[in-house]
Amino acid sequence: MRIVKILATFLLLVLAALVIIPLLVLAGLFIWLKLTEEGDEESLELDQENI
């Protein structure tokens, strides 16, 4: 019975990792996109002023 509980806990942890890790990756990519997007807008504004 103890092995069943250990296996169930392990399975739950694996399933949680399969959900949480991709969400963290997507959140990191979203933040990186927002940070680089601000820099792109600033450089575009500078380019327009120089023209």
PyMOL Python script that loads the backbone (N, CA, C, O; Angstrom):
from pymol import cmd

cmd.read_pdbstr("""\
ATOM      1  N   MET A   1       0.823  -1.188   0.000  1.00  0.00           N
ATOM      2  CA  MET A   1       0.000   0.000   0.000  1.00  0.00           C
ATOM      3  C   MET A   1       0.869   1.255   0.000  1.00  0.00           C
ATOM      4  O   MET A   1       0.514   2.268  -0.602  1.00  0.00           O
ATOM      5  N   ARG A   2       1.991   1.177   0.670  1.00  0.00           N
ATOM      6  CA  ARG A   2       2.883   2.336   0.738  1.00  0.00           C
ATOM      7  C   ARG A   2       3.481   2.639  -0.633  1.00  0.00           C
ATOM      8  O   ARG A   2       3.675   3.803  -0.985  1.00  0.00           O
ATOM      9  N   ILE A   3       3.771   1.600  -1.403  1.00  0.00           N
ATOM     10  CA  ILE A   3       4.343   1.807  -2.741  1.00  0.00           C
ATOM     11  C   ILE A   3       3.321   2.500  -3.641  1.00  0.00           C
ATOM     12  O   ILE A   3       3.695   3.330  -4.470  1.00  0.00           O
ATOM     13  N   VAL A   4       2.054   2.176  -3.491  1.00  0.00           N
ATOM     14  CA  VAL A   4       1.009   2.808  -4.297  1.00  0.00           C
ATOM     15  C   VAL A   4       0.951   4.302  -3.991  1.00  0.00           C
ATOM     16  O   VAL A   4       0.805   5.109  -4.909  1.00  0.00           O
ATOM     17  N   LYS A   5       1.061   4.681  -2.734  1.00  0.00           N
ATOM     18  CA  LYS A   5       1.052   6.089  -2.357  1.00  0.00           C
ATOM     19  C   LYS A   5       2.283   6.811  -2.921  1.00  0.00           C
ATOM     20  O   LYS A   5       2.183   7.943  -3.394  1.00  0.00           O
ATOM     21  N   ILE A   6       3.418   6.160  -2.869  1.00  0.00           N
ATOM     22  CA  ILE A   6       4.646   6.759  -3.402  1.00  0.00           C
ATOM     23  C   ILE A   6       4.530   6.948  -4.912  1.00  0.00           C
ATOM     24  O   ILE A   6       4.904   7.998  -5.436  1.00  0.00           O
ATOM     25  N   LEU A   7       4.013   5.937  -5.615  1.00  0.00           N
ATOM     26  CA  LEU A   7       3.834   6.043  -7.059  1.00  0.00           C
ATOM     27  C   LEU A   7       2.810   7.114  -7.429  1.00  0.00           C
ATOM     28  O   LEU A   7       2.995   7.836  -8.409  1.00  0.00           O
ATOM     29  N   ALA A   8       1.740   7.221  -6.656  1.00  0.00           N
ATOM     30  CA  ALA A   8       0.727   8.242  -6.917  1.00  0.00           C
ATOM     31  C   ALA A   8       1.317   9.639  -6.713  1.00  0.00           C
ATOM     32  O   ALA A   8       1.060  10.550  -7.500  1.00  0.00           O
ATOM     33  N   THR A   9       2.102   9.796  -5.661  1.00  0.00           N
ATOM     34  CA  THR A   9       2.750  11.084  -5.403  1.00  0.00           C
ATOM     35  C   THR A   9       3.732  11.426  -6.513  1.00  0.00           C
ATOM     36  O   THR A   9       3.788  12.568  -6.970  1.00  0.00           O
ATOM     37  N   PHE A  10       4.497  10.448  -6.941  1.00  0.00           N
ATOM     38  CA  PHE A  10       5.454  10.669  -8.024  1.00  0.00           C
ATOM     39  C   PHE A  10       4.744  11.051  -9.320  1.00  0.00           C
ATOM     40  O   PHE A  10       5.178  11.956 -10.033  1.00  0.00           O
ATOM     41  N   LEU A  11       3.655  10.355  -9.616  1.00  0.00           N
ATOM     42  CA  LEU A  11       2.883  10.650 -10.819  1.00  0.00           C
ATOM     43  C   LEU A  11       2.290  12.059 -10.760  1.00  0.00           C
ATOM     44  O   LEU A  11       2.286  12.775 -11.762  1.00  0.00           O
ATOM     45  N   LEU A  12       1.801  12.449  -9.610  1.00  0.00           N
ATOM     46  CA  LEU A  12       1.251  13.788  -9.435  1.00  0.00           C
ATOM     47  C   LEU A  12       2.328  14.852  -9.626  1.00  0.00           C
ATOM     48  O   LEU A  12       2.077  15.880 -10.256  1.00  0.00           O
ATOM     49  N   LEU A  13       3.510  14.616  -9.095  1.00  0.00           N
ATOM     50  CA  LEU A  13       4.611  15.559  -9.266  1.00  0.00           C
ATOM     51  C   LEU A  13       5.042  15.670 -10.726  1.00  0.00           C
ATOM     52  O   LEU A  13       5.346  16.766 -11.199  1.00  0.00           O
ATOM     53  N   VAL A  14       5.071  14.565 -11.431  1.00  0.00           N
ATOM     54  CA  VAL A  14       5.447  14.584 -12.849  1.00  0.00           C
ATOM     55  C   VAL A  14       4.407  15.347 -13.660  1.00  0.00           C
ATOM     56  O   VAL A  14       4.764  16.157 -14.515  1.00  0.00           O
ATOM     57  N   LEU A  15       3.140  15.101 -13.406  1.00  0.00           N
ATOM     58  CA  LEU A  15       2.078  15.815 -14.120  1.00  0.00           C
ATOM     59  C   LEU A  15       2.121  17.308 -13.818  1.00  0.00           C
ATOM     60  O   LEU A  15       1.924  18.128 -14.715  1.00  0.00           O
ATOM     61  N   ALA A  16       2.374  17.662 -12.574  1.00  0.00           N
ATOM     62  CA  ALA A  16       2.480  19.074 -12.209  1.00  0.00           C
ATOM     63  C   ALA A  16       3.665  19.718 -12.924  1.00  0.00           C
ATOM     64  O   ALA A  16       3.563  20.855 -13.387  1.00  0.00           O
ATOM     65  N   ALA A  17       4.778  19.011 -13.018  1.00  0.00           N
ATOM     66  CA  ALA A  17       5.951  19.544 -13.709  1.00  0.00           C
ATOM     67  C   ALA A  17       5.671  19.716 -15.201  1.00  0.00           C
ATOM     68  O   ALA A  17       6.129  20.682 -15.810  1.00  0.00           O
ATOM     69  N   LEU A  18       4.922  18.786 -15.788  1.00  0.00           N
ATOM     70  CA  LEU A  18       4.594  18.890 -17.210  1.00  0.00           C
ATOM     71  C   LEU A  18       3.691  20.079 -17.504  1.00  0.00           C
ATOM     72  O   LEU A  18       3.669  20.567 -18.633  1.00  0.00           O
ATOM     73  N   VAL A  19       2.956  20.549 -16.522  1.00  0.00           N
ATOM     74  CA  VAL A  19       2.095  21.709 -16.711  1.00  0.00           C
ATOM     75  C   VAL A  19       2.840  22.994 -16.356  1.00  0.00           C
ATOM     76  O   VAL A  19       2.764  23.976 -17.094  1.00  0.00           O
ATOM     77  N   ILE A  20       3.552  22.995 -15.247  1.00  0.00           N
ATOM     78  CA  ILE A  20       4.169  24.217 -14.723  1.00  0.00           C
ATOM     79  C   ILE A  20       5.365  24.657 -15.561  1.00  0.00           C
ATOM     80  O   ILE A  20       5.511  25.849 -15.829  1.00  0.00           O
ATOM     81  N   ILE A  21       6.215  23.739 -15.978  1.00  0.00           N
ATOM     82  CA  ILE A  21       7.430  24.113 -16.712  1.00  0.00           C
ATOM     83  C   ILE A  21       7.107  24.812 -18.034  1.00  0.00           C
ATOM     84  O   ILE A  21       7.694  25.860 -18.303  1.00  0.00           O
ATOM     85  N   PRO A  22       6.205  24.290 -18.875  1.00  0.00           N
ATOM     86  CA  PRO A  22       5.882  25.033 -20.103  1.00  0.00           C
ATOM     87  C   PRO A  22       5.257  26.398 -19.823  1.00  0.00           C
ATOM     88  O   PRO A  22       5.505  27.353 -20.558  1.00  0.00           O
ATOM     89  N   LEU A  23       4.445  26.499 -18.763  1.00  0.00           N
ATOM     90  CA  LEU A  23       3.865  27.795 -18.422  1.00  0.00           C
ATOM     91  C   LEU A  23       4.940  28.795 -18.025  1.00  0.00           C
ATOM     92  O   LEU A  23       4.854  29.971 -18.379  1.00  0.00           O
ATOM     93  N   LEU A  24       5.945  28.341 -17.297  1.00  0.00           N
ATOM     94  CA  LEU A  24       7.042  29.230 -16.927  1.00  0.00           C
ATOM     95  C   LEU A  24       7.840  29.663 -18.154  1.00  0.00           C
ATOM     96  O   LEU A  24       8.262  30.816 -18.248  1.00  0.00           O
ATOM     97  N   VAL A  25       8.044  28.750 -19.083  1.00  0.00           N
ATOM     98  CA  VAL A  25       8.762  29.089 -20.317  1.00  0.00           C
ATOM     99  C   VAL A  25       7.976  30.118 -21.119  1.00  0.00           C
ATOM    100  O   VAL A  25       8.547  31.094 -21.606  1.00  0.00           O
ATOM    101  N   LEU A  26       6.680  29.909 -21.258  1.00  0.00           N
ATOM    102  CA  LEU A  26       5.851  30.864 -21.993  1.00  0.00           C
ATOM    103  C   LEU A  26       5.819  32.227 -21.306  1.00  0.00           C
ATOM    104  O   LEU A  26       5.850  33.258 -21.978  1.00  0.00           O
ATOM    105  N   ALA A  27       5.759  32.242 -20.001  1.00  0.00           N
ATOM    106  CA  ALA A  27       5.771  33.510 -19.275  1.00  0.00           C
ATOM    107  C   ALA A  27       7.100  34.230 -19.491  1.00  0.00           C
ATOM    108  O   ALA A  27       7.124  35.446 -19.680  1.00  0.00           O
ATOM    109  N   GLY A  28       8.196  33.492 -19.463  1.00  0.00           N
ATOM    110  CA  GLY A  28       9.500  34.099 -19.711  1.00  0.00           C
ATOM    111  C   GLY A  28       9.611  34.661 -21.116  1.00  0.00           C
ATOM    112  O   GLY A  28      10.157  35.747 -21.307  1.00  0.00           O
ATOM    113  N   LEU A  29       9.101  33.939 -22.095  1.00  0.00           N
ATOM    114  CA  LEU A  29       9.126  34.437 -23.471  1.00  0.00           C
ATOM    115  C   LEU A  29       8.255  35.680 -23.630  1.00  0.00           C
ATOM    116  O   LEU A  29       8.621  36.607 -24.352  1.00  0.00           O
ATOM    117  N   PHE A  30       7.114  35.703 -22.962  1.00  0.00           N
ATOM    118  CA  PHE A  30       6.225  36.859 -23.035  1.00  0.00           C
ATOM    119  C   PHE A  30       6.896  38.091 -22.429  1.00  0.00           C
ATOM    120  O   PHE A  30       6.834  39.181 -22.998  1.00  0.00           O
ATOM    121  N   ILE A  31       7.529  37.915 -21.281  1.00  0.00           N
ATOM    122  CA  ILE A  31       8.232  39.035 -20.638  1.00  0.00           C
ATOM    123  C   ILE A  31       9.378  39.509 -21.517  1.00  0.00           C
ATOM    124  O   ILE A  31       9.575  40.714 -21.677  1.00  0.00           O
ATOM    125  N   TRP A  32      10.134  38.583 -22.087  1.00  0.00           N
ATOM    126  CA  TRP A  32      11.247  38.955 -22.968  1.00  0.00           C
ATOM    127  C   TRP A  32      10.732  39.724 -24.188  1.00  0.00           C
ATOM    128  O   TRP A  32      11.348  40.697 -24.622  1.00  0.00           O
ATOM    129  N   LEU A  33       9.605  39.282 -24.734  1.00  0.00           N
ATOM    130  CA  LEU A  33       9.019  39.959 -25.886  1.00  0.00           C
ATOM    131  C   LEU A  33       8.604  41.378 -25.526  1.00  0.00           C
ATOM    132  O   LEU A  33       8.855  42.311 -26.289  1.00  0.00           O
ATOM    133  N   LYS A  34       7.976  41.547 -24.379  1.00  0.00           N
ATOM    134  CA  LYS A  34       7.557  42.878 -23.961  1.00  0.00           C
ATOM    135  C   LYS A  34       8.762  43.786 -23.718  1.00  0.00           C
ATOM    136  O   LYS A  34       8.720  44.967 -24.064  1.00  0.00           O
ATOM    137  N   LEU A  35       9.823  43.261 -23.134  1.00  0.00           N
ATOM    138  CA  LEU A  35      11.009  44.078 -22.873  1.00  0.00           C
ATOM    139  C   LEU A  35      11.697  44.490 -24.164  1.00  0.00           C
ATOM    140  O   LEU A  35      12.138  45.632 -24.293  1.00  0.00           O
ATOM    141  N   THR A  36      11.794  43.585 -25.109  1.00  0.00           N
ATOM    142  CA  THR A  36      12.457  43.914 -26.374  1.00  0.00           C
ATOM    143  C   THR A  36      11.559  44.772 -27.249  1.00  0.00           C
ATOM    144  O   THR A  36      12.059  45.539 -28.072  1.00  0.00           O
ATOM    145  N   GLU A  37      10.251  44.664 -27.093  1.00  0.00           N
ATOM    146  CA  GLU A  37       9.327  45.457 -27.889  1.00  0.00           C
ATOM    147  C   GLU A  37       9.470  46.942 -27.538  1.00  0.00           C
ATOM    148  O   GLU A  37       9.405  47.798 -28.420  1.00  0.00           O
ATOM    149  N   GLU A  38       9.664  47.246 -26.253  1.00  0.00           N
ATOM    150  CA  GLU A  38       9.853  48.634 -25.836  1.00  0.00           C
ATOM    151  C   GLU A  38      11.123  49.213 -26.459  1.00  0.00           C
ATOM    152  O   GLU A  38      11.129  50.359 -26.909  1.00  0.00           O
ATOM    153  N   GLY A  39      12.184  48.431 -26.485  1.00  0.00           N
ATOM    154  CA  GLY A  39      13.424  48.891 -27.092  1.00  0.00           C
ATOM    155  C   GLY A  39      13.268  49.118 -28.580  1.00  0.00           C
ATOM    156  O   GLY A  39      13.846  50.063 -29.118  1.00  0.00           O
ATOM    157  N   ASP A  40      12.501  48.276 -29.264  1.00  0.00           N
ATOM    158  CA  ASP A  40      12.269  48.441 -30.693  1.00  0.00           C
ATOM    159  C   ASP A  40      11.487  49.716 -30.979  1.00  0.00           C
ATOM    160  O   ASP A  40      11.770  50.419 -31.949  1.00  0.00           O
ATOM    161  N   GLU A  41      10.507  50.013 -30.138  1.00  0.00           N
ATOM    162  CA  GLU A  41       9.724  51.233 -30.341  1.00  0.00           C
ATOM    163  C   GLU A  41      10.592  52.477 -30.174  1.00  0.00           C
ATOM    164  O   GLU A  41      10.452  53.443 -30.924  1.00  0.00           O
ATOM    165  N   GLU A  42      11.492  52.450 -29.185  1.00  0.00           N
ATOM    166  CA  GLU A  42      12.375  53.595 -28.972  1.00  0.00           C
ATOM    167  C   GLU A  42      13.309  53.795 -30.161  1.00  0.00           C
ATOM    168  O   GLU A  42      13.535  54.928 -30.586  1.00  0.00           O
ATOM    169  N   SER A  43      13.849  52.716 -30.696  1.00  0.00           N
ATOM    170  CA  SER A  43      14.758  52.848 -31.830  1.00  0.00           C
ATOM    171  C   SER A  43      14.008  53.314 -33.076  1.00  0.00           C
ATOM    172  O   SER A  43      14.559  54.050 -33.894  1.00  0.00           O
ATOM    173  N   LEU A  44      12.743  52.884 -33.225  1.00  0.00           N
ATOM    174  CA  LEU A  44      11.950  53.351 -34.365  1.00  0.00           C
ATOM    175  C   LEU A  44      11.659  54.850 -34.248  1.00  0.00           C
ATOM    176  O   LEU A  44      11.678  55.576 -35.242  1.00  0.00           O
ATOM    177  N   GLU A  45      11.391  55.299 -33.026  1.00  0.00           N
ATOM    178  CA  GLU A  45      11.148  56.728 -32.828  1.00  0.00           C
ATOM    179  C   GLU A  45      12.395  57.534 -33.161  1.00  0.00           C
ATOM    180  O   GLU A  45      12.302  58.598 -33.772  1.00  0.00           O
ATOM    181  N   LEU A  46      13.551  57.040 -32.768  1.00  0.00           N
ATOM    182  CA  LEU A  46      14.796  57.739 -33.047  1.00  0.00           C
ATOM    183  C   LEU A  46      15.056  57.790 -34.551  1.00  0.00           C
ATOM    184  O   LEU A  46      15.516  58.804 -35.076  1.00  0.00           O
ATOM    185  N   ASP A  47      14.756  56.683 -35.241  1.00  0.00           N
ATOM    186  CA  ASP A  47      14.956  56.640 -36.685  1.00  0.00           C
ATOM    187  C   ASP A  47      14.046  57.646 -37.397  1.00  0.00           C
ATOM    188  O   ASP A  47      14.477  58.303 -38.345  1.00  0.00           O
ATOM    189  N   GLN A  48      12.832  57.766 -36.963  1.00  0.00           N
ATOM    190  CA  GLN A  48      11.891  58.696 -37.585  1.00  0.00           C
ATOM    191  C   GLN A  48      12.319  60.145 -37.362  1.00  0.00           C
ATOM    192  O   GLN A  48      12.120  60.989 -38.236  1.00  0.00           O
ATOM    193  N   GLU A  49      12.897  60.439 -36.214  1.00  0.00           N
ATOM    194  CA  GLU A  49      13.358  61.793 -35.943  1.00  0.00           C
ATOM    195  C   GLU A  49      14.553  62.167 -36.824  1.00  0.00           C
ATOM    196  O   GLU A  49      14.709  63.329 -37.202  1.00  0.00           O
ATOM    197  N   ASN A  50      15.382  61.200 -37.145  1.00  0.00           N
ATOM    198  CA  ASN A  50      16.585  61.464 -37.944  1.00  0.00           C
ATOM    199  C   ASN A  50      16.262  61.676 -39.411  1.00  0.00           C
ATOM    200  O   ASN A  50      17.065  62.263 -40.137  1.00  0.00           O
ATOM    201  N   ILE A  51      15.115  61.216 -39.861  1.00  0.00           N
ATOM    202  CA  ILE A  51      14.778  61.308 -41.291  1.00  0.00           C
ATOM    203  C   ILE A  51      14.347  62.678 -41.679  1.00  0.00           C
ATOM    204  O   ILE A  51      14.031  62.918 -42.844  1.00  0.00           O
TER     205      ILE A  51
END
""", "prot")
cmd.dss("prot")
cmd.show_as("cartoon", "prot")
cmd.util.cbc("prot")
cmd.orient("prot")
